[in-house]
Amino acid sequence: MNKNTPLKAVIYCRVSSAKQVTEGHGLDSQETRCHEYAKHKNYQVVRVFHEEGITGKLLDRPQIQEMLAFLKQHKRHEQHIVIIDDISRLARDIETHIKLRASIQDARGKLESPSIEFGEDSDSRLVEHLLASVAAHQREKNTEQVKNRMRARMLNGYWVFFYPVGYQYVEQEGHGKILARDEPLASIVTEALEGYASGRFETQGEVKRFLEFHEAFPKASNGEVRYQQVNNVLTNVLYAGYIDYPKWDIHLHPGKHEPLISFETYQAIQQRLNGQSKAPARKDIHEDFPLRGFVTCGCCGSPMTSGWSTGRNRKYPYYLCAKKGCGEYGKSIKKEIMEKEFEALLQELRPTPELFYMAIEMFKELWSHRQQGAREESLIMQSELRRIGKKVDQFLDRVVEADTPMLIETYENKIRELQAQKVEMSEKVRNCGRPLQSFDDSFRTAFDFLGNPHKLWSSDRLEDKRAVIRLAFEAKLPYDRNEGFRTAQTALPFRLLEDMKGGQYELVEGAGFEPAYVETGRFTICCL
């Protein structure tokens, strides 16, 4: 090779985050400095390798591997200089540094930098390894500092990781970045959570279909919401206004963000998930047959199925009994006939205006009476709250005295369970005696439903139609192809109205101030 021919060189640049680019410590600044060094040394730069968003601890990096492959491809013909801006750009781990250094040397590359002189003697090696150790220490220290700052911010009530669906980060004076409602997703998530807690959605499959119905909710490439997404929504305590991150020893810490549901609702969801799991909802319950699964054969009592039969010119929808051995087996009933008779059944549930307004006045009186007794109940719950607090302190003392890991884990689990009870009780104390809404706001849509259940049945949404059936009837509806629907077992509110019509009624207070609710998403039925 001619002495005047410049040596060939490659440049390797690396940043571990996009932030380094915006702050001026990015790939461009590294490359510029390496080009200046090459010009000063009279090297000809033939390739530049950029590595972005990868930590220096890793050995297997795409651009590093491509650079080594390039060096090996040309090592028979000529040596290449490998220029790095700083020793920390090659690696931030002493073991990784040594392995990369050996790989570059095996590929007939020579490592150089404007920041350090790499030599092969023992003193140069010592300095090199010391600097590599310092780079590793800086990486570990940075990781610790970032973790400590993030943990401290979480203890201050701020979520620091990626926001869950229904929230977004906004800049707020005095808070910095804080979770805030992201509409319409926030309302969609709230309806899904409250619907599952109340039983409006019996399974995660029904929650899945509800979320898929809303175009705004994020979906997979095939247009579906994965069951893992559903589970993530149902189990995320952030929606209840609390931060829980056991990895950093943070348990049910109050957040500064606005909750989408109450903690009591969150607890109800977890209880259903852990203790009342059900099989996924069937995929064949289609909008075309809203009564499927709710109507039974009047002959054998088996649930009726449904389908389409192909005629000469078009298809015909029908319901039928699929129980072999039943006298009605395979005999179809036209969809329009059964559903028309069901609508007539709903119309029969509609009370007279006089009876309806009398019921409203009675509920108002009971509502007022409950508010007056709320103070006494609040004192009882405060006493229970203090009792739970004492139990937590007792178990904390036991943890300190315990000397076996299994016993410590048992006590810690019990403490977390009691803390959850404490949070739920605190929420009840705050809300006791303070209705979240007025009587009219709380019960307006509920009485709208009781006054005319057929109105919601007219909705185009399958979930609304199925909500009508669940709210209006306590059991499945037996149907005879000759007689139609047999005597239906109506839900408590409608039985109460029927008793009032006959002059037999009595309103009895239940336990506690808060009435029991049945959520439907668009309205709330109160069962006092």
LOSEDO-932492 format. One line per 5 residues: number of its first residue (from 1); for each residue x, y, z of C-alpha. Coordinates in nm, 2 decimals, always signed. Layout:
BEGIN
NUM	X:Y:Z; ...
END
This chain:
BEGIN
1	+0.00:+0.00:+0.00; +0.13:+0.35:-0.09; +0.23:+0.55:+0.21; +0.03:+0.84:+0.09; -0.29:+0.63:+0.06
6	-0.50:+0.71:+0.36; -0.61:+0.43:+0.59; -0.97:+0.34:+0.58; -1.19:+0.39:+0.88; -1.55:+0.33:+1.01
11	-1.73:+0.53:+1.26; -1.96:+0.39:+1.53; -2.20:+0.61:+1.72; -2.46:+0.51:+1.98; -2.72:+0.68:+2.19
16	-2.95:+0.50:+2.44; -3.25:+0.74:+2.41; -3.40:+0.99:+2.18; -3.36:+1.25:+2.46; -2.98:+1.25:+2.40
21	-3.05:+1.37:+2.04; -3.27:+1.66:+2.15; -3.02:+1.77:+2.41; -2.73:+1.78:+2.17; -2.55:+1.46:+2.28
26	-2.69:+1.26:+1.99; -2.56:+1.08:+1.69; -2.48:+1.39:+1.48; -2.25:+1.55:+1.74; -2.07:+1.22:+1.79
31	-2.03:+1.17:+1.41; -1.90:+1.52:+1.36; -1.63:+1.48:+1.63; -1.52:+1.14:+1.48; -1.50:+1.29:+1.13
36	-1.28:+1.57:+1.26; -1.06:+1.31:+1.42; -1.04:+1.11:+1.10; -0.95:+1.42:+0.90; -0.68:+1.51:+1.15
41	-0.53:+1.16:+1.12; -0.58:+1.15:+0.74; -0.82:+0.85:+0.75; -1.08:+0.78:+0.48; -1.42:+0.72:+0.64
46	-1.60:+0.45:+0.43; -1.89:+0.36:+0.66; -2.08:+0.51:+0.95; -2.29:+0.29:+1.19; -2.56:+0.46:+1.39
51	-2.71:+0.28:+1.70; -3.01:+0.45:+1.85; -3.22:+0.36:+2.16; -3.00:+0.07:+2.28; -2.82:+0.05:+2.61
56	-2.44:+0.01:+2.61; -2.47:-0.29:+2.84; -2.59:-0.51:+2.55; -2.34:-0.71:+2.34; -2.58:-0.82:+2.07
61	-2.67:-0.49:+1.90; -2.77:-0.47:+1.53; -2.53:-0.20:+1.42; -2.24:-0.35:+1.62; -2.30:-0.69:+1.45
66	-2.32:-0.52:+1.11; -1.99:-0.34:+1.17; -1.82:-0.66:+1.28; -1.95:-0.83:+0.97; -1.81:-0.55:+0.75
71	-1.47:-0.57:+0.91; -1.45:-0.94:+0.87; -1.55:-0.91:+0.51; -1.25:-0.68:+0.43; -0.99:-0.81:+0.69
76	-0.80:-1.01:+0.43; -0.74:-0.71:+0.22; -0.69:-0.43:+0.46; -0.72:-0.31:+0.82; -0.99:-0.06:+0.92
81	-0.98:+0.19:+1.20; -1.28:+0.19:+1.42; -1.35:+0.54:+1.56; -1.57:+0.60:+1.86; -1.64:+0.94:+2.02
86	-1.59:+0.81:+2.37; -1.53:+0.48:+2.54; -1.88:+0.49:+2.69; -2.02:+0.48:+2.33; -1.87:+0.14:+2.27
91	-2.00:-0.01:+2.60; -2.12:+0.07:+2.94; -2.03:-0.26:+3.09; -1.68:-0.39:+3.15; -1.75:-0.74:+3.04
96	-1.93:-0.62:+2.72; -1.64:-0.38:+2.65; -1.37:-0.65:+2.68; -1.57:-0.89:+2.45; -1.63:-0.61:+2.19
101	-1.27:-0.51:+2.20; -1.16:-0.87:+2.13; -1.42:-0.90:+1.85; -1.30:-0.59:+1.68; -0.94:-0.70:+1.70
106	-1.02:-1.05:+1.56; -1.19:-0.88:+1.27; -0.86:-0.69:+1.21; -1.00:-0.36:+1.33; -0.81:-0.11:+1.53
111	-1.00:+0.09:+1.80; -0.93:+0.46:+1.82; -1.10:+0.77:+1.98; -1.03:+1.14:+2.02; -1.10:+1.10:+2.39
116	-0.85:+0.81:+2.47; -0.55:+0.64:+2.33; -0.59:+0.27:+2.31; -0.27:+0.08:+2.35; -0.17:-0.29:+2.39
121	+0.08:-0.25:+2.68; -0.03:-0.32:+3.04; -0.05:+0.04:+3.15; -0.28:+0.14:+2.86; -0.49:-0.17:+2.92
126	-0.53:-0.07:+3.29; -0.64:+0.28:+3.20; -0.88:+0.15:+2.94; -1.04:-0.09:+3.18; -1.06:+0.17:+3.45
131	-1.24:+0.40:+3.21; -1.47:+0.12:+3.10; -1.55:+0.05:+3.47; -1.63:+0.42:+3.53; -1.87:+0.41:+3.23
136	-2.04:+0.10:+3.37; -2.06:+0.27:+3.71; -2.21:+0.58:+3.55; -2.47:+0.37:+3.38; -2.57:+0.19:+3.70
141	-2.57:+0.52:+3.89; -2.79:+0.68:+3.63; -3.03:+0.38:+3.65; -3.05:+0.41:+4.03; -3.11:+0.79:+4.01
146	-3.38:+0.75:+3.75; -3.55:+0.48:+3.96; -3.53:+0.68:+4.28; -3.67:+0.99:+4.11; -3.95:+0.79:+3.95
151	-4.03:+0.62:+4.28; -4.04:+0.95:+4.47; -4.27:+1.10:+4.21; -4.50:+0.79:+4.24; -4.50:+0.83:+4.62
156	-4.61:+1.19:+4.56; -4.92:+1.05:+4.37; -4.81:+1.07:+4.01; -4.79:+0.78:+3.76; -4.47:+0.78:+3.57
161	-4.50:+0.50:+3.32; -4.71:+0.49:+3.00; -5.06:+0.60:+3.05; -5.34:+0.34:+3.04; -5.62:+0.36:+2.78
166	-5.87:+0.63:+2.90; -5.60:+0.86:+3.02; -5.35:+1.09:+2.87; -5.06:+1.30:+3.01; -5.12:+1.68:+3.03
171	-4.90:+1.95:+3.17; -5.06:+2.11:+3.47; -4.93:+2.40:+3.67; -4.80:+2.28:+4.01; -4.80:+1.91:+3.90
176	-4.60:+1.88:+3.58; -4.72:+1.59:+3.37; -5.03:+1.43:+3.53; -5.28:+1.17:+3.41; -5.60:+1.33:+3.28
181	-5.92:+1.20:+3.13; -5.90:+1.12:+2.76; -6.25:+1.14:+2.61; -6.43:+0.96:+2.47; -6.21:+0.67:+2.59
186	-6.25:+0.76:+2.96; -6.62:+0.74:+2.95; -6.60:+0.41:+2.75; -6.37:+0.26:+3.01; -6.59:+0.38:+3.30
191	-6.90:+0.22:+3.14; -6.71:-0.11:+3.09; -6.58:-0.12:+3.44; -6.90:-0.03:+3.61; -7.09:-0.27:+3.38
196	-6.87:-0.56:+3.48; -6.88:-0.47:+3.85; -7.26:-0.46:+3.86; -7.32:-0.77:+3.65; -7.45:-0.59:+3.34
201	-7.16:-0.77:+3.16; -7.15:-1.12:+3.29; -6.82:-1.22:+3.13; -6.50:-1.07:+3.00; -6.63:-1.18:+2.66
206	-6.92:-0.93:+2.69; -6.68:-0.66:+2.80; -6.47:-0.74:+2.49; -6.77:-0.70:+2.26; -6.87:-0.38:+2.43
211	-6.52:-0.23:+2.37; -6.52:-0.35:+2.01; -6.85:-0.18:+1.95; -6.68:+0.16:+2.01; -6.46:+0.27:+1.72
216	-6.25:+0.50:+1.94; -6.12:+0.21:+2.16; -5.78:+0.08:+2.04; -5.79:-0.26:+1.87; -5.55:-0.51:+1.72
221	-5.48:-0.51:+1.35; -5.77:-0.75:+1.29; -6.02:-0.51:+1.45; -6.05:-0.71:+1.77; -5.99:-0.62:+2.13
226	-5.77:-0.89:+2.28; -5.87:-1.06:+2.60; -5.54:-0.94:+2.75; -5.65:-0.58:+2.69; -5.98:-0.65:+2.86
231	-5.80:-0.80:+3.16; -5.56:-0.51:+3.18; -5.85:-0.27:+3.20; -6.03:-0.47:+3.46; -5.73:-0.51:+3.69
236	-5.57:-0.17:+3.67; -5.62:+0.01:+4.01; -5.52:+0.34:+3.85; -5.87:+0.37:+3.73; -5.98:+0.38:+4.10
241	-5.74:+0.67:+4.17; -5.46:+0.47:+4.33; -5.10:+0.38:+4.24; -4.99:+0.02:+4.31; -4.64:-0.09:+4.21
246	-4.52:-0.38:+4.43; -4.18:-0.40:+4.25; -4.09:-0.07:+4.42; -4.28:-0.14:+4.74; -4.56:+0.09:+4.66
251	-4.90:-0.04:+4.76; -5.24:+0.14:+4.70; -5.09:+0.49:+4.73; -5.34:+0.77:+4.66; -5.29:+0.93:+4.32
256	-5.33:+1.29:+4.23; -5.52:+1.21:+3.91; -5.90:+1.19:+3.87; -6.03:+0.84:+3.91; -6.27:+0.69:+3.66
261	-6.44:+0.46:+3.91; -6.47:+0.43:+4.29; -6.24:+0.19:+4.48; -6.55:+0.00:+4.59; -6.63:-0.07:+4.22
266	-6.27:-0.18:+4.16; -6.29:-0.42:+4.46; -6.62:-0.56:+4.32; -6.45:-0.62:+3.99; -6.16:-0.81:+4.15
271	-6.39:-1.02:+4.35; -6.58:-1.12:+4.04; -6.25:-1.20:+3.86; -6.11:-1.40:+4.14; -6.41:-1.58:+4.28
276	-6.69:-1.58:+4.03; -6.51:-1.65:+3.70; -6.74:-1.77:+3.42; -6.67:-1.91:+3.08; -6.63:-1.66:+2.79
281	-6.95:-1.54:+2.63; -7.06:-1.73:+2.33; -6.98:-1.58:+2.00; -7.30:-1.69:+1.84; -7.53:-1.46:+2.04
286	-7.58:-1.22:+1.76; -7.77:-0.89:+1.72; -8.02:-1.08:+1.50; -8.14:-1.29:+1.80; -8.15:-1.08:+2.12
291	-8.37:-1.33:+2.30; -8.13:-1.62:+2.25; -8.01:-1.76:+2.58; -8.30:-1.60:+2.77; -8.60:-1.80:+2.63
296	-8.65:-2.17:+2.72; -8.87:-2.43:+2.55; -9.21:-2.45:+2.73; -9.21:-2.83:+2.67; -8.87:-2.95:+2.80
301	-8.72:-2.63:+2.96; -8.40:-2.63:+2.76; -8.27:-2.30:+2.63; -8.39:-2.23:+2.27; -8.14:-2.18:+1.99
306	-8.18:-1.97:+1.68; -8.07:-1.95:+1.32; -8.15:-1.87:+0.96; -8.33:-2.10:+0.71; -8.29:-2.06:+0.34
311	-8.60:-2.02:+0.14; -8.66:-2.00:-0.23; -8.59:-1.62:-0.25; -8.44:-1.52:+0.08; -8.34:-1.63:+0.43
316	-8.58:-1.65:+0.73; -8.48:-1.60:+1.10; -8.63:-1.83:+1.36; -8.60:-1.97:+1.71; -8.63:-2.34:+1.79
321	-8.58:-2.61:+2.05; -8.27:-2.82:+1.98; -8.32:-3.07:+2.26; -8.34:-3.42:+2.10; -8.64:-3.62:+2.24
326	-8.84:-3.31:+2.31; -9.19:-3.30:+2.15; -9.10:-2.96:+2.00; -8.76:-3.06:+1.88; -8.67:-2.89:+1.55
331	-9.00:-2.70:+1.52; -8.92:-2.34:+1.43; -9.09:-2.03:+1.56; -9.06:-1.72:+1.35; -8.84:-1.45:+1.50
336	-9.09:-1.17:+1.44; -9.37:-1.37:+1.62; -9.17:-1.44:+1.93; -9.02:-1.09:+1.96; -9.35:-0.93:+1.89
341	-9.50:-1.13:+2.18; -9.21:-1.03:+2.40; -9.27:-0.66:+2.32; -9.63:-0.71:+2.43; -9.50:-0.86:+2.75
346	-9.29:-0.55:+2.81; -9.59:-0.33:+2.75; -9.78:-0.51:+3.02; -9.51:-0.42:+3.27; -9.57:-0.05:+3.21
351	-9.75:+0.09:+3.52; -10.03:+0.35:+3.51; -9.92:+0.71:+3.55; -10.10:+0.74:+3.89; -9.92:+0.44:+4.03
356	-9.59:+0.54:+3.88; -9.60:+0.89:+4.04; -9.71:+0.74:+4.37; -9.41:+0.51:+4.37; -9.17:+0.81:+4.30
361	-9.31:+1.00:+4.60; -9.26:+0.69:+4.82; -8.90:+0.65:+4.71; -8.83:+1.02:+4.77; -8.96:+0.98:+5.13
366	-8.73:+0.69:+5.19; -8.44:+0.87:+5.03; -8.48:+1.16:+5.27; -8.51:+0.92:+5.57; -8.18:+0.75:+5.46
371	-8.00:+1.08:+5.45; -8.11:+1.17:+5.80; -7.96:+0.84:+5.94; -7.63:+0.87:+5.75; -7.45:+1.05:+6.03
376	-7.49:+0.76:+6.27; -7.37:+0.52:+6.01; -7.07:+0.74:+5.94; -6.96:+0.71:+6.30; -6.99:+0.33:+6.29
381	-6.77:+0.32:+5.98; -6.51:+0.55:+6.13; -6.49:+0.31:+6.43; -6.44:+0.02:+6.18; -6.17:+0.22:+6.01
386	-5.98:+0.26:+6.33; -6.01:-0.11:+6.40; -5.86:-0.20:+6.06; -5.58:+0.05:+6.13; -5.49:-0.12:+6.45
391	-5.48:-0.46:+6.28; -5.24:-0.32:+6.02; -5.01:-0.19:+6.30; -5.02:-0.53:+6.47; -4.92:-0.72:+6.16
396	-4.64:-0.47:+6.09; -4.50:-0.55:+6.44; -4.52:-0.92:+6.36; -4.33:-0.87:+6.03; -4.04:-0.71:+6.23
401	-4.03:-1.00:+6.47; -4.07:-1.28:+6.21; -3.76:-1.47:+6.11; -3.88:-1.69:+5.83; -3.94:-1.57:+5.47
406	-4.27:-1.77:+5.45; -4.41:-1.61:+5.76; -4.30:-1.26:+5.65; -4.47:-1.31:+5.31; -4.79:-1.43:+5.49
411	-4.80:-1.12:+5.71; -4.72:-0.89:+5.42; -5.01:-1.04:+5.22; -5.24:-0.98:+5.51; -5.12:-0.62:+5.55
416	-5.20:-0.56:+5.18; -5.55:-0.71:+5.22; -5.62:-0.49:+5.52; -5.49:-0.18:+5.34; -5.73:-0.25:+5.06
421	-6.01:-0.28:+5.32; -5.89:+0.05:+5.48; -5.89:+0.23:+5.15; -6.24:+0.11:+5.06; -6.37:+0.20:+5.41
426	-6.21:+0.55:+5.39; -6.39:+0.60:+5.06; -6.72:+0.50:+5.21; -6.67:+0.74:+5.51; -6.60:+1.03:+5.27
431	-6.91:+0.96:+5.07; -7.15:+0.86:+5.36; -7.42:+1.11:+5.40; -7.31:+1.30:+5.09; -7.51:+1.18:+4.79
436	-7.30:+1.21:+4.47; -7.61:+1.34:+4.29; -7.96:+1.47:+4.38; -8.26:+1.23:+4.39; -8.37:+1.34:+4.05
441	-8.03:+1.30:+3.89; -7.97:+0.96:+4.06; -8.31:+0.80:+3.97; -8.43:+0.99:+3.66; -8.31:+0.73:+3.41
446	-8.40:+0.45:+3.65; -8.76:+0.56:+3.67; -8.76:+0.62:+3.29; -8.69:+0.25:+3.25; -8.94:+0.14:+3.51
451	-9.21:+0.36:+3.35; -9.15:+0.23:+3.00; -8.91:-0.07:+2.96; -9.01:-0.11:+2.60; -8.83:+0.22:+2.52
456	-8.49:+0.08:+2.58; -8.58:-0.24:+2.40; -8.62:-0.03:+2.09; -8.25:+0.05:+2.09; -8.03:-0.08:+1.81
461	-7.77:-0.20:+2.05; -7.77:-0.57:+2.15; -7.64:-0.49:+2.50; -7.93:-0.25:+2.56; -8.18:-0.52:+2.46
466	-8.01:-0.78:+2.68; -8.00:-0.53:+2.97; -8.38:-0.50:+2.94; -8.42:-0.87:+2.98; -8.19:-0.90:+3.28
471	-8.34:-0.60:+3.46; -8.71:-0.68:+3.39; -8.70:-1.06:+3.46; -8.54:-1.27:+3.73; -8.55:-1.60:+3.54
476	-8.55:-1.72:+3.18; -8.88:-1.69:+3.00; -9.06:-2.02:+2.91; -9.22:-2.01:+2.57; -9.49:-2.24:+2.42
481	-9.53:-2.23:+2.04; -9.91:-2.25:+2.09; -9.96:-2.04:+2.40; -9.68:-1.79:+2.37; -9.49:-1.68:+2.68
486	-9.59:-1.84:+3.00; -9.60:-1.66:+3.34; -9.28:-1.47:+3.37; -9.09:-1.41:+3.69; -9.05:-1.03:+3.69
491	-8.77:-0.85:+3.88; -8.83:-0.69:+4.22; -8.90:-0.33:+4.11; -9.18:-0.45:+3.88; -9.32:-0.69:+4.14
496	-9.33:-0.40:+4.38; -9.52:-0.19:+4.14; -9.76:-0.48:+4.08; -9.82:-0.52:+4.46; -9.88:-0.14:+4.49
501	-10.14:-0.17:+4.22; -10.32:-0.43:+4.42; -10.30:-0.22:+4.74; -10.04:-0.45:+4.90; -9.70:-0.28:+4.95
506	-9.44:-0.21:+5.21; -9.11:-0.03:+5.18; -8.85:-0.16:+5.41; -8.51:-0.01:+5.47; -8.20:-0.21:+5.38
511	-7.87:-0.22:+5.56; -7.66:+0.10:+5.52; -7.72:+0.44:+5.36; -7.62:+0.35:+5.01; -7.90:+0.18:+4.81
516	-7.82:-0.12:+4.59; -7.77:-0.04:+4.23; -7.80:-0.23:+3.91; -7.59:-0.05:+3.64; -7.70:-0.07:+3.28
521	-7.45:+0.18:+3.14; -7.72:+0.43:+3.04; -7.92:+0.42:+3.36; -7.91:+0.30:+3.72; -8.18:+0.09:+3.88
526	-8.20:+0.13:+4.25; -8.33:-0.16:+4.45; -8.42:-0.03:+4.80
END
